[in-house]
Amino acid sequence: MPQANVMMNVRRVNPTTSIIDIHGDVSAFAENVLMEAYAEANTPTTRTIILNFAGLEYMNSSGIGLLVTLLIRINRQKQRMYAFGLSEHYRHIFELTRLSDAIKIYENESAALSAA
Amino acid sequence: MFGFPRLMALLGEYKGNMPVIDLLLGQLAEFTGSEWEQEDDVTLVTLRRSESSGESEIITMSTPHIDEKPGDSDWRVLTEMSIASEPGNERQAMEQVGQAVRALNLPERRLEKLKTAVAEATMNAMEHGNKYQPDKPVTIQVLVSQATLMVRIRDQGNGKPIAEPHTPDLEAKLAELQSPRGWGLFLIKNLVDDVHVISDEHHHTLELILYLEGDNYGSKKS
């Protein structure tokens, strides 16, 4: 089984908002890395998780499934998920799958933070 | 009638520069013309003997749908590859297909869509068709005609019919009424202009179609 070709960096920008910077591939191999990043990002006061896709190199249907799993967890915690940094192609994928209905997409980090 | 004499003559002239089944189907499409309505199945079988190992390989293919558009009988093979069925190898497939079609100068958006569809179809073939057995490769052919680009992805799925999955519904998934997974075929169907699914006794084949011109060009724009 190949290693996960992904790194995620967590930034707790304030008590209610955390950003997860994604670098690399979001595929089935990213499951542990993504869930560990969420565990680090999630505090008792966290209300918004922002995913930074500016470093995304590749995402496949398994990766989309992972995002859905993460969304389920976030919804259970009454939190919101935002995203920014998506390329045009992956924005289109988010629209096709209707992930863009469940994850608000912003142009950049400052726009996402302003909305959080 | 196409007839045995014509078939034998074609095989006699065959120089091995493209798969013999593709040659014959192309000739058949040219013979029938675009207005012909196919009533019965056409199945072609080739037996290939390797001189070095003495092993034989049987390739069987039912009629692909390459006779749908006028002028599509003149198919050219851009590349053929064989991908070991190991997790992650779909990236290799999508990059090689991307390289192979570079000369066609597809718009960047269409190229990205094609590459994602190829990756998803290859992943499905490796996982569901070949059960991730590395000794069962996925074979990929990239063919182009004047009006159409076709990527043909074939696994060794033993002829079991490909199950049509539920159309993924994000709300149902978030409500945990559907699995979070199951997006692959949905993506494929929405990222290329047409998809043909062909099953025979030994293989599953997906043909991903991008029209290069005409009314159906970029028909999946959304």
Contacts between the chains, C-beta under 8 A, distances in Angstrom:
chain1	res1	chain2	res2	distance
A	1	B	87	6.1
A	2	B	86	7.8
A	2	B	87	6.1
A	2	B	88	4.4
A	25	B	91	7.9
A	27	B	88	7.4
A	28	B	87	7.3
A	29	B	87	7.6
A	29	B	88	7.2
A	58	B	91	6.5
A	58	B	119	7.9
A	60	B	90	7.0
A	60	B	116	7.7
A	60	B	119	5.9
A	60	B	120	6.5
A	60	B	123	6.5
A	60	B	184	8.0
A	61	B	120	5.7
A	61	B	123	7.3
A	61	B	181	7.1
A	61	B	182	7.8
A	61	B	183	3.9
A	61	B	184	4.2
A	61	B	187	5.8
A	62	B	123	7.7
A	62	B	181	6.7
A	64	B	183	4.9
A	65	B	179	7.6
A	65	B	180	4.4
A	65	B	181	3.9
A	65	B	182	7.4
A	65	B	183	6.5
A	66	B	180	7.5
A	68	B	170	7.2
A	68	B	173	5.1
A	68	B	174	6.9
A	68	B	180	3.9
A	69	B	180	4.7
A	71	B	174	6.1
A	72	B	173	7.9
A	72	B	174	6.0
A	72	B	176	6.5
A	72	B	180	7.2
A	75	B	174	6.4
A	88	B	109	6.9
A	89	B	109	6.9
A	89	B	112	4.2
A	89	B	113	7.3
A	89	B	116	7.4
A	92	B	109	7.7
A	92	B	113	7.7
A	93	B	116	7.3
A	93	B	187	7.1
A	95	B	222	7.8
A	96	B	186	7.8
A	96	B	187	6.9
A	96	B	190	5.2
A	96	B	191	7.9
A	96	B	222	7.4
A	97	B	168	7.1
A	97	B	170	6.5
A	97	B	183	6.2
A	97	B	186	7.6
A	97	B	187	7.7
A	98	B	170	4.6
A	99	B	170	6.7
A	101	B	170	6.9
A	102	B	170	6.3
A	102	B	174	6.7
